[in-house]
Amino acid sequence: MKAVILAGGEGRRLRPYTMSVAKPMVPILNKPILEYSIDLLSSYGIKDILITTCYKSETIKDYFGNGKRFNVNITYLEERSPLGTAGGIFLARHRLREPFLVLSGDAFTNIPIDKVIEFHYEKRAVMTVVSKEVENPKEYGICHTDETRKLVDFIEKPEEWVGNEVNTGVYMLDPRLLDRYAHIGAKDFGQDFIPRLLLNNEEVYVFKTSAYWRDIGNPEEYKCARDDLMRGHFSPPSFKKGFHHSKGLMEPFITRLQVACPNGKKPMVLAKLLETVPSSSSQKEIVFDHRDGGRTKIISDPKRGFIIYSNADRRNLAREFARYYGKKIKIWQKV
């Protein structure tokens, strides 16, 4: 089975994190969001992955290449101009000749892919939409179903609403839909494609999940996702074995390092620090959570430049973290 990951969006709402990288390349614990999606698919045996790209596509291609390093096969669907969430898939319909999965590149989730596939075939659906209940559905598409879970109404980003079961941007599609509704140009699943399927009474069903899912669409949601991972509320496939978050809460070794920096150079250094996407940040304090465990806090001091605190469960690792960011700050002052 093939899967398509939608990674062409510009991510304006997620600025400044997306000023230098594509939105799906924004990292959580020094690992791009997109890598979590690839790990999810790979954990269910889906190795043939197509990725739609447009905005800063080189940041995706340079990191993932052909996918060999991640034990998958990646094909890129380059969009010269943005084609919406569905436009790029229609252009690639010759590559999709059997039922396939679609994931949003900015979705942070551990949805049970096997259950979605089973549901799709059991319902004999032409399209399965994965849904999730949320507290505030205003920014999403609301799904209304009948007793069989067939989609009967879909309202995209409503001002007023009834119900809180929303579209997660995870789908399974029958490839015949791509021929039946062949289209060239920009097209969006929520605004165009799903409403048209409903108008034609197509067999569209909704798989409701209780698994973790968060749309990393703005800085607030992004920070919540990082906190969820740190607190153990989300377990990505690659972390399921041997990952115990509780260990990271009490690192015993701390290294303190001070780096001089003229106040005139600080805006440049702060901008560079933000480009690396910290775990949490403000103009005075920036915190990085490290994938290998540990944390670095960088404080901007008006009189003393930057003060770096790094902690880890090994003294040498704490020193390594502090020295790494100390060198970066010195280099960025000279840019």
C-alpha positions as CSV (number, residue, x, y, z in Angstrom):
1,M,0.0,0.0,0.0
2,K,1.1,3.6,-0.7
3,A,0.7,6.7,1.3
4,V,0.7,10.3,0.4
5,I,1.9,13.0,2.9
6,L,0.8,16.5,2.2
7,A,3.9,18.7,2.8
8,G,3.5,21.7,0.4
9,G,1.9,24.2,2.7
10,E,3.7,27.5,3.6
11,G,2.7,27.5,7.2
12,R,2.2,31.2,7.6
13,R,0.3,30.8,10.9
14,L,3.4,28.9,12.3
15,R,5.8,31.8,11.8
16,P,8.6,32.5,12.8
17,Y,9.3,28.7,12.9
18,T,8.6,28.4,9.1
19,M,10.7,31.3,8.0
20,S,13.5,29.0,6.9
21,V,12.0,25.5,6.6
22,A,8.9,23.9,5.3
23,K,6.2,23.5,7.9
24,P,6.5,19.7,8.2
25,M,10.2,20.2,8.9
26,V,9.6,22.1,12.1
27,P,11.1,19.8,14.8
28,I,9.8,18.4,18.0
29,L,12.7,17.2,20.2
30,N,15.1,17.8,17.3
31,K,13.1,15.6,15.0
32,P,11.0,17.0,12.2
33,I,7.2,16.5,12.4
34,L,7.3,14.8,9.0
35,E,9.7,12.2,10.4
36,Y,7.1,11.2,13.0
37,S,4.6,10.6,10.2
38,I,7.1,8.5,8.2
39,D,7.8,6.5,11.3
40,L,4.1,5.9,11.9
41,L,3.6,4.6,8.3
42,S,6.7,2.5,8.4
43,S,5.6,0.9,11.7
44,Y,2.5,-0.4,9.9
45,G,4.6,-1.8,7.0
46,I,3.8,1.1,4.6
47,K,7.2,1.8,2.9
48,D,6.2,3.4,-0.4
49,I,5.5,7.1,0.4
50,L,4.8,10.0,-1.8
51,I,5.3,13.5,-0.5
52,T,3.8,16.6,-2.0
53,T,6.1,19.6,-1.8
54,C,6.1,23.3,-2.7
55,Y,7.2,25.8,-0.1
56,K,10.9,25.4,0.8
57,S,10.8,21.9,-0.7
58,E,14.6,21.6,-0.6
59,T,14.6,21.4,3.2
60,I,12.5,18.3,3.0
61,K,14.5,16.7,0.1
62,D,17.8,17.4,1.7
63,Y,16.8,15.8,4.9
64,F,14.9,12.7,3.7
65,G,16.5,12.1,0.3
66,N,15.1,8.9,-1.3
67,G,14.0,7.6,2.1
68,K,16.6,4.8,2.3
69,R,18.1,6.1,5.5
70,F,14.6,5.8,7.1
71,N,13.9,2.3,5.6
72,V,11.2,3.6,3.2
73,N,11.0,4.6,-0.5
74,I,10.1,8.3,-1.0
75,T,8.9,9.9,-4.2
76,Y,8.4,13.7,-4.3
77,L,5.4,15.3,-6.0
78,E,6.7,18.8,-6.7
79,E,4.1,21.6,-7.0
80,R,5.3,24.7,-8.9
81,S,2.6,26.7,-7.2
82,P,0.4,25.6,-4.3
83,L,-2.3,23.2,-5.3
84,G,-4.2,22.9,-2.0
85,T,-4.5,19.7,0.0
86,A,-5.9,17.6,-2.9
87,G,-4.5,19.2,-6.2
88,G,-1.2,17.4,-6.1
89,I,-2.8,14.1,-5.5
90,F,-4.9,14.4,-8.7
91,L,-1.8,15.2,-10.7
92,A,-0.2,12.0,-9.4
93,R,-3.2,9.7,-10.0
94,H,-1.2,7.6,-12.5
95,R,1.0,6.5,-9.5
96,L,-2.0,5.6,-7.3
97,R,-3.8,2.6,-8.8
98,E,-4.9,0.9,-5.5
99,P,-6.4,2.2,-2.3
100,F,-4.0,4.6,-0.5
101,L,-3.6,6.6,2.6
102,V,-3.3,10.4,2.9
103,L,-1.8,12.2,5.9
104,S,-1.4,15.9,6.5
105,G,2.3,16.8,6.9
106,D,1.6,19.0,9.9
107,A,-0.4,16.3,11.8
108,F,1.2,15.0,15.0
109,T,-0.5,11.7,15.6
110,N,-0.3,8.0,16.4
111,I,-3.6,7.0,14.8
112,P,-3.9,3.2,14.4
113,I,-3.4,2.9,10.7
114,D,-4.4,-0.8,10.6
115,K,-7.8,-0.1,12.1
116,V,-8.4,2.6,9.6
117,I,-7.6,0.2,6.7
118,E,-9.9,-2.5,8.2
119,F,-12.7,0.0,8.6
120,H,-12.4,1.2,5.0
121,Y,-12.7,-2.2,3.5
122,E,-15.5,-3.3,5.9
123,K,-17.6,-0.4,4.8
124,R,-16.7,-0.8,1.2
125,A,-16.0,3.0,1.2
126,V,-14.7,5.0,-1.6
127,M,-13.3,7.4,1.0
128,T,-12.7,7.1,4.7
129,V,-12.2,10.3,6.8
130,V,-10.5,9.9,10.2
131,S,-12.2,12.0,12.8
132,K,-11.5,13.1,16.4
133,E,-13.5,14.9,19.0
134,V,-12.0,18.3,20.0
135,E,-13.0,21.0,22.4
136,N,-13.1,23.8,19.8
137,P,-13.9,22.7,16.2
138,K,-13.9,26.2,14.8
139,E,-10.7,25.8,12.8
140,Y,-11.6,22.3,11.4
141,G,-14.2,20.6,9.3
142,I,-17.0,19.1,11.3
143,C,-18.3,15.6,10.4
144,H,-21.9,14.5,10.9
145,T,-22.6,10.8,10.3
146,D,-25.6,8.5,10.4
147,E,-25.8,5.3,12.5
148,T,-23.6,3.4,10.1
149,R,-20.9,6.1,10.3
150,K,-21.6,7.2,6.7
151,L,-20.8,10.9,6.3
152,V,-24.1,12.8,5.7
153,D,-22.9,16.4,6.3
154,F,-19.6,18.2,6.4
155,I,-19.1,21.9,7.5
156,E,-15.6,23.4,7.0
157,K,-14.4,25.9,9.6
158,P,-17.9,27.1,10.7
159,E,-18.6,30.3,12.6
160,E,-21.3,28.4,14.5
161,W,-21.6,24.7,14.9
162,V,-23.2,21.6,16.4
163,G,-21.0,18.7,17.4
164,N,-17.3,18.5,17.9
165,E,-16.2,15.6,15.8
166,V,-13.7,17.0,13.3
167,N,-11.7,16.0,10.2
168,T,-8.1,15.1,11.1
169,G,-6.8,15.3,7.5
170,V,-6.1,11.6,7.5
171,Y,-7.9,9.7,4.7
172,M,-8.1,6.5,2.8
173,L,-9.2,6.8,-0.8
174,D,-10.2,4.5,-3.6
175,P,-8.1,5.5,-6.7
176,R,-11.2,5.4,-8.9
177,L,-12.2,8.7,-7.3
178,L,-9.2,10.4,-8.9
179,D,-10.4,9.4,-12.4
180,R,-14.0,10.0,-11.7
181,Y,-13.4,13.5,-10.4
182,A,-10.3,14.3,-12.5
183,H,-9.1,17.8,-11.9
184,I,-6.2,20.0,-12.8
185,G,-5.2,22.9,-10.5
186,A,-5.7,23.8,-6.9
187,K,-8.2,21.7,-5.0
188,D,-8.9,21.3,-1.3
189,F,-10.3,18.2,0.5
190,G,-12.4,20.1,3.0
191,Q,-13.6,23.0,0.9
192,D,-14.1,21.2,-2.5
193,F,-13.6,17.5,-2.7
194,I,-15.6,16.1,0.3
195,P,-18.6,18.4,-0.3
196,R,-18.7,17.3,-3.9
197,L,-18.6,13.6,-2.9
198,L,-21.5,14.2,-0.5
199,L,-23.5,16.0,-3.2
200,N,-23.1,12.9,-5.4
201,N,-24.0,10.6,-2.5
202,E,-20.7,8.7,-2.6
203,E,-19.9,6.1,0.0
204,V,-17.8,8.3,2.3
205,Y,-17.4,6.9,5.9
206,V,-15.9,8.3,9.0
207,F,-13.6,6.4,11.3
208,K,-13.6,8.0,14.7
209,T,-10.4,7.7,16.7
210,S,-9.5,8.2,20.3
211,A,-5.8,8.1,19.5
212,Y,-3.6,11.2,19.9
213,W,-3.9,13.8,17.2
214,R,-2.9,17.4,17.1
215,D,-2.8,19.8,14.1
216,I,0.5,21.7,14.3
217,G,-1.0,24.8,12.7
218,N,0.1,27.6,15.0
219,P,2.7,28.3,17.7
220,E,0.3,27.5,20.5
221,E,-0.6,24.0,19.1
222,Y,3.0,23.4,18.3
223,K,4.1,24.1,21.9
224,C,1.3,21.9,23.2
225,A,2.5,19.0,21.0
226,R,6.1,19.4,22.4
227,D,4.8,19.4,26.0
228,D,2.6,16.4,25.3
229,L,5.6,14.4,24.1
230,M,7.7,15.5,27.0
231,R,5.0,14.5,29.5
232,G,4.4,11.1,27.9
233,H,1.0,11.9,26.5
234,F,2.1,10.9,23.1
235,S,4.1,7.9,22.2
236,P,5.4,7.8,18.6
237,P,6.2,4.4,17.1
238,S,9.9,4.9,17.2
239,F,9.7,5.6,21.0
240,K,7.4,2.8,22.0
241,K,10.2,0.5,23.1
242,G,12.8,1.7,25.5
243,F,11.4,5.2,25.9
244,H,10.6,6.3,29.4
245,H,9.9,10.0,29.7
246,S,10.0,10.0,33.5
247,K,13.8,9.7,33.3
248,G,14.1,13.0,31.6
249,L,12.4,15.0,34.3
250,M,15.3,14.8,36.8
251,E,18.6,15.1,35.1
252,P,21.3,15.3,37.8
253,F,24.1,17.1,36.0
254,I,24.0,20.8,35.0
255,T,26.6,22.9,33.1
256,R,26.5,26.7,33.1
257,L,28.2,28.6,30.4
258,Q,28.3,32.4,29.7
259,V,28.8,33.8,26.2
260,A,29.4,37.5,25.7
261,C,27.3,39.2,23.0
262,P,26.9,42.9,22.2
263,N,23.2,44.0,22.5
264,G,23.3,45.1,18.8
265,K,24.0,41.5,17.7
266,K,21.4,39.9,19.9
267,P,18.4,40.3,17.5
268,M,20.3,38.2,14.9
269,V,21.4,35.6,17.4
270,L,17.8,35.3,18.8
271,A,16.4,34.9,15.2
272,K,18.9,32.1,14.5
273,L,18.0,30.4,17.8
274,L,14.2,30.6,16.9
275,E,14.9,29.1,13.5
276,T,16.1,25.9,15.2
277,V,12.6,25.8,16.9
278,P,13.0,25.5,20.7
279,S,10.7,23.6,23.0
280,S,9.5,26.9,24.5
281,S,10.6,30.4,24.0
282,S,10.3,34.1,24.7
283,Q,12.5,37.1,24.0
284,K,14.4,36.5,27.3
285,E,14.4,32.7,27.7
286,I,14.7,29.9,25.1
287,V,14.5,26.2,26.0
288,F,15.7,23.3,23.9
289,D,14.6,19.7,24.6
290,H,17.1,17.2,23.3
291,R,16.2,14.0,21.6
292,D,18.8,12.1,23.5
293,G,17.5,13.4,26.8
294,G,18.3,16.5,28.7
295,R,17.5,20.2,28.2
296,T,19.3,23.5,27.4
297,K,18.0,26.8,28.6
298,I,19.5,30.0,27.1
299,I,18.8,33.3,28.9
300,S,19.4,36.7,27.3
301,D,21.0,39.0,29.9
302,P,21.3,42.7,29.1
303,K,24.7,43.0,30.8
304,R,26.2,39.5,30.4
305,G,25.2,38.4,26.8
306,F,23.8,34.9,27.0
307,I,23.8,32.5,29.9
308,I,23.5,28.8,28.9
309,Y,22.3,26.1,31.3
310,S,22.4,22.5,30.0
311,N,21.3,19.5,32.0
312,A,21.5,15.8,31.3
313,D,21.8,12.4,33.0
314,R,25.6,12.4,32.2
315,R,28.0,15.2,33.0
316,N,29.8,15.0,29.6
317,L,26.5,15.2,27.8
318,A,25.5,18.3,29.7
319,R,28.8,19.9,28.8
320,E,28.5,18.9,25.2
321,F,25.0,20.6,24.9
322,A,26.2,23.8,26.5
323,R,29.4,24.0,24.4
324,Y,27.4,23.3,21.2
325,Y,25.1,26.3,21.7
326,G,27.9,28.5,23.0
327,K,29.8,27.9,19.7
328,K,26.6,28.6,17.7
329,I,26.1,31.9,19.4
330,K,29.7,33.0,18.8
331,I,29.4,32.1,15.1
332,W,26.0,33.9,14.6
333,Q,27.4,37.1,16.1
334,K,29.8,37.3,13.1
335,V,27.1,36.8,10.4
